[in-house]
Amino acid sequence: MKRRLFSALTFLFLVSIPFAVLGGGAHPYRLPPEGPQFWKDGNTVVGVPVRHTVTKEENLLGIARDYDLGFNELADLHPQLDPWIPPRGTELNIPSRWVLPDTRKEGIVANIAELRLYYFLKRVRLVKTFPIGIGDDGWHTPLGIFSISTKMTRPTWYIPESLQEKYEAKTMPPGPENPLGDYWMGLSDSSFGIHGTNFPWSVGRLVTHGCIRLYPEDIENLFSLVEIGTPVEIIYEPVKFGFRSGRIYVEVHRDIYNRLGNLTEYGWLRLKEKGLAGEVDHKKLREALREKNGLPVDITRLEDSEIPAGSKN
């Protein structure tokens, strides 16, 4: 019910696509055309932003799950709110719009810096996106190129040696106590994987020992779509630039693993690498880099003819 408006806005698009291709869970979005001007020819900003009015006994964790967001996405956008007791009647911006990662558009792409996974269905030119939980401090999720090597339902958890004393066991059988949830997809020859969870409120947090976890309903959806051998790219990109209807957008997230040193300098470097330095409003970009709230922001530079009279210096 809470997602009725969000669903209605995409209804006409959804009814034209076979349900067997889409599955449940996250909404699918059309991919832009390929070509030399890939990023400028098509819309690389997907989704529909909506608003939500907090009702009695709601909290940010439950609201986030209702909209298929991670806890971090609402907390970063509304840092002034108590996540457990947001005031009734508060109007929330729901960050249900995203800049697609600037990578190959095939298989699974997990952007650790934004705690979000993208699944590109290249054959039908669609993308689905899901919030994720990632590796905690000391257990960072590895970056690189992988592939799906195994798929299992109701997996057994082979407990890392460093945790066996804590759990007093070497393995944990399937069941409600198993942190892997009901689905597991292994990554290449590593011990890492993409899996579900027995604690849904952990999605959107740094909580795992390097694996990527999804809401139970999302991993069930993704598991049904992904095949053995599907490529997986794990990246760390807190600053993304994209295009929508000829406008330039930036989406900025926190440097959660402290990999970059100076996020602002990194953002300007990325802008120059994409050849956009002369096409954006520098003040708006500085604000986005300062706020780091994960919301795509239109930073297109206004032409002289678009600047209101009396506002020029």
N, C-alpha and C positions, 0 to 999 in steps of 0.2 A: 504493500500500500504506500509506503514511504517513497518508493521509487516510481510511482505511477506517472508523474510528469516526465521524469527522465526516460522512461520506457516509451511514453507516447511520442516524444520528439523523434525517436528512431524507428517507430512502428512501420512507416511506409517503406523505409529501407529494408527492414528485417523481413517483411512478408515476401519480398522478391527473391529470397535466398533459401535454398533447401535447409530444413532444420537439422538434417543428419550431418550436414557440413559444419553447422555452427555449434551444435550442442547447447547445453545450458550455460549458466554462469555469466561471465563478462560479455558485454556487447561487442560485436565485431564492427570494424570500421574499414572503409575502403582505403587501399593503398594508392599513393600517387603514381603517375606513369614513370617508367624508367627512361633514361636518356641522359645526354651530356648536361642538360640543365635540370636534372632530377629534382633538386631542392627548390628551384624557382618555378618549375612548370606545374607542380601539383601541390595539394595541401598536405603538409607534413605535420600539421597540428590537428589531432583528432579528439573527438568527444564533445559533450555538450555541458557547459557549466550550469548548475542549478542552485537553488537556495532551499534551506530546510529550517523550519521553525521547531525549536526544542519543545517537547511536551513533557509532562510530569513523569518523573522517574527515568528519563532517558539519560545516558551518559555518552561521552564522545567515542568510547570503544564500541558500543553497540551501534551507534549511528554510522561509524566508519564501516562496520561490516555490512550494514544494510545497503550501503552504496558501493560495496566492493572496493573499499579503500583500506589502506593500512592505517594504524593508529597515528603514525608519524605524519601522514598527509593532513589530517585535521589538526593535530597538535601544533605543527609548524605554522599553519595558517591562522590559528586562533590561540596563540600562546598565553593570552590573558585569561583564558577560561580554565576553571577547575575541571579537569577531565572527568571526574566522578560526579560532580554536581553542577553542571552548567545551568545558569538561570533559566527557568521556564519562560518561553516566549522569545528567547534569543534567536535572532536570524543568523544562520550560518551560511557562509559561502561553501559550497561543496565542490572541491577541486577535481571535477570529473572531466578535465580536458588536459591533454598531454602532448608534448613535442616528441615525435618519434626519434629514437636514437639514430645518430648519424653512423650507421654501420651497414653491413650487407643485410638485405631484407629477406632472410631465409631462416626457417627453423626458429629456435628459441634464442632470444637475446635478453639477458638479465643485467640490468643496470644497478649495480650494488649501491651507488651513491644516492639513488632515489628510491631504493627498496621497491623495485617494480620490475616485473617480467613481461616481455612482449613475445607473442607467438605469431609468427608470420606464416599465413597459409598462402604460399606463393602461387599455387595452382589456381586459386580462385580470387587472388589479389585482395586478400583481407588480412587484418591484424586483430588479435585479441590481446588484452592486457590485464594482468593480475597483480595485486599487491603481494609482497613477500616479506618473510622474516629472514635475517641473514646472520653471519657469524659475529659473535661478540668479540670484545677486546681480547687479544691473545689467541683468538680462533678465527681470524679473518677468512671470509669466503675467498677462495682462490680465483684469480682472473685468468683468462686465456680461452683457447679454443678446445672444445670437447665434443662429444657426441653421446647420445643416449645409448648405453650399452646393455642395460637390463631394465626390465619392467616387472614389478611384483605387486600383488595385492596382499593385504594383511602381512606385511613384512616382519621378520624378526629383527630386532635391533642388536647388532654386535657392538657391545659397549666398548668405547676406547679404553685402553689400559689405564690411562690416568684417572678414569672415573669408576673403575671396577670396584675399588674399595668403598666408594660412596654408595654404590648401589648393591654392593655385596653379591655381585653376579657378573658373569662374562657376557650373558645374552639376556634379552628381554623378549618374551613371546608376544604375539599379537594380542591386542586388547586395549582397554581404556587407559592403561598406564603407559602405553608405548608412545614415546614422543614422535615417532615417525608417522603416526596415524594409520590410515588404511591403504595408502599407495606409496610406492617407491619407484623412482627412475634413477638408475645409477649413471654416473658421468665417466665415460671412457674406462680407463683402468684404475681410476682413483677410488678412494674410500668415500668420496663426496657424492651427494645426490640431490634430487628435487623430490620433496615428499610432502605429506600432509602434516597434521599436528593434532595432538589431544588437548591443546590449549589455544583456541582460536585467537584470544586477545594478544598472543605473542606476535601475530602478523603485523608488520610495520615497526618492528623492534630489532635490536641487535641481541639475539638470544641463543643462536645455535652454535655448534662446534664446527662451523664452516659450511654446513649444508644450507640449502634454500628450502624454506617451508612455505606452504600456501594454506589458505582456509580449506577446510574439508570439502566444501562444495566446489571450490576452484580446482583443487588437485584432481577431483573426480572428473571434472570437465576436461582438463588438460590431458590427463592420463588417457582418456578415450580418443583423443585426437592425435597424440604423438606416437610415432612408430620407432622401433629400434633403428638406430643409425641416424636419427634426426640430429642435425648439427646444433650445437649449443655454444654461444659466445657470451662470456661473462666479462663485462666492462665496468669501468669506474668513471662515469661522466656526470659530474654535478652541474655542469653548465651546458645546456643544449640550445641550439638555434634552429628555428623552423619557419615555415611559410604557410600562410593561409589567405587565400583570395588576394594575393599580391602584397600582403602585409608581412612584416618580419616580426617574429616573436622570440623571446628568450625565456627559458625556464631554469631557475637556479635553485640548487639544493645545498645543504650544508656539506662540508668536507668531513663526513662522519668518521673516516679512518685517518684523518690528518695526513693525507698523502701529498697534498699540494703545496703546503707552506702558506702561500698567500692566494686565497681564492679570487680576490679582485684582480690581481695581476694575471692570473690564469684565465679569467673570463675575457679580459681585453686581448690576450694572446689568441684565444680561440676565435674572437671576432675578426682579428686581422687574418688569421689563417683561412677563414671562409670568405675573405674579400669583401666584408660588409661594413668596414669602418666608416666609409663615407655615406652610408645609406641609413644609419640609425641615429636616433636621438640619444646623445651621450648622457644627458641628465637622467633619462628614463633607465638606461642601462646601469648607471651607477646606483640608482635606487634599488633596482632588482638585485644587483650583486650585494647590496647592503642588507636587504630584507631576507633573502634566501628562504622564501616561504613556499617554493615549489609550484607556484602558480604561473602559467604562461602569461607573459606580459607583452603587449604590442609596443615595440620600441621603434617603429618606422619613423624616419625623419620626415617632417612635414616639408613640402615644397613651399617656396615663397608665396605662391598663389593660394596656399591652404592656410597660411598664418592669418589669424583674425586681425583686422585693422586696429592699429593702436598698440599692438603687443610686440612689435619689432623694437629692438634696441637701437 
